């Protein structure tokens, strides 16, 4: 006998479209077999009815032949030869009638009973199980839809417990019904052989018994053939019994081991940790489909990864279709329509966005990790799981979000044992690596052991203690956000440029090469990968105010400045090459030890990334020209001040010389009678040094006057 096709009972819990498609093939085969068996049953029923009619007709003939003597014929009633001849015929025909009666009984037992049992018991059992399985499958879909519609905002323990219990009960019922249904269909593959062979075997054996008086050669020939068929039927029956026993054992084992898998969420997360090294995954997810401008609907479909593609497949479809290309795509967890465990996949060009929902947080994180690994083309490696494990380990070591500003500075301290290098990976934010990135390593752009800051913390928070002390001494209230409060509004009002944008903060991290044109794109890749790995999807929305003096992040609710960056400290600003919503800038900030460090801030806008970067560039140009004008004015003022000072010194020197000359003239006039003039007829004139000495002390002047 050729191999028997079987349905895999182990895949009943997964209930994949491939399994449903295979089940459809078995159901079509069962329907065809049922139709053929009905026709064969009708034909055999006609044989059985004809044999009964033949037996009754033969018995009636024998009885009529026996009653020939009792007939009263007007002519030839006393024909003894005719009567004896007919009695002999009656005896033979009576024996034949007995043989036909035995043949009818054998046909009823050996031919009609097996095919009747197969038609009325086995095929009807398959139809009944099919109806029960369809009902349990519909109940399971209804329970899944009810569980998926549980509100995240209005969480109710009672409703959630009822939904989980409904999913558990319906899934268990569907699994058990499906396993027994598969078992019956597999058994049917054996029974359909025996159901066709056993009636024919019984029919032929009955005919051989009936024609035993025939040719011995023909009888021996048929007996050998039927003996072979009988042996094959017994072998098939034994194989069927063994297979049924194994399937029953498999059903019992799976009922015991799959009890915890019926619940949509694992009650013990530690029992089944999240695997982040996957490069292939499949399972049922809900996909959001837009039905109008603002309305949408969710549909449960089967999804699987095939190479670098994400495929989808509906029930009843033979093969899956392409949903989106995962190479260089981005994935992150999001909130969608008040549903839990949702994540979003964005294509490399940012034109296609797919929103999906999984059943549990573990499944959601595994899908995010798998798509993130595929987007890095790890599946092309020979040992994909090992490469994914190394990349995820490197990402976990490189990404350590700190909950407080103090821990952030502690993690930034250089360790004694530095890492030798980081494992390079392909960008997952939707852009191909530039030629500069192929030459520069990751350590040339991003500082080693750099933490990523996912929340907004003011860089001047270290100075808050000093400011609070100064404010306490002066009796003024200090600003907890690091603002001085003096001149801020004046700078904003006097600024030529004044533009406001809505942005969402994604993260910031210290960079090593602040002048490299690829440092912002590499920082975007690091931050988006870290958000996907750590399942961080909350973003702080702020208003970015661009002026000629500074950049401000303002709280839209309280209008309080969260961060303030001087425009002169912004080294560069650029947007993403493909996704224009992402932009970032590199800021020169003061380090914890007094040295300077470069920090890259990444934001998401409403398709205004290039506009914001142009605005920041314009502000830097205006600030540069303003600074040049200010320096020129200060230099002119210093020059004028130095000139005035020089004029004052010259006038002072002239006044001193004039006073000394007057004093020397008075001294010479007062000393003329006592002292003779000099030989040349000139009076004695004091030198400059002597005049300074005389001017230094008033006592010397008084003494000279008294002597005169």
Buried (B, 14 or more C-beta within 10 A) or exposed (E): EEEEEBBEBEBBBBBBBBBBBBBEEBBEBBBEBBEEBEEBBEEBBEBBEEBBEBBBEBBEBBEEBBEBEEEEEEEEEEEEEBBEEBBEBBEEBBEBBBBBBBBBBBBBEBBBBBBBBBBEEBBEBBEEBBEBBEEBBEBBBEBBEBBBEBEEEEEEEEBBEBBBEBBBBBBBBBBBBBBBBBBBBBBBBBBBBBBBBBBBBBBBBBBBEBBEEEEEEEBEEBEEEBEEBBEBBEEBBEEBEEBBEEBEEBBEEBEEEBEEBBBBBBEEEEEEEBBBBBBBBBBBBBBBEEEEEEEEEBEBBBBBBEEBBBBBBEBEBEEBEEBBBBBBBBBBBEEBEEBBBBBBBBBBEBEEEBBBBBBBBBBBBBBBBBBBBBBBBBBEEEEBBEBBBBBBEBBEEBBBBBEEBEEBBEBBEEEEEEEEEBBEBBBBBBBEBBEBBEEBEBBBBBBBBBBBBBBBBBBBBBEBEEBBEEBEEEEEEBBEBBBEEEEBEEBBEEBEBEBEBEBBBBBBBBBBBBEBEBBBBBBBBBBBBBBBBBBBBEBBEBBBBBBBBBBBBBBEEEEEBBBBBEBEBBBBBBBBEBBBBBBBBBBBBBEEEEEEBBBBBBBBBEEBBBBBBBBBBBBBEBBEEBEEEEEEEEEEEEEEEEEEEEEEEEEEEEEBEEEBEEBBEEBBEBBEEEEEEEEEEEBEEBEEEEBEEBBEEEEEEEEBEEEB
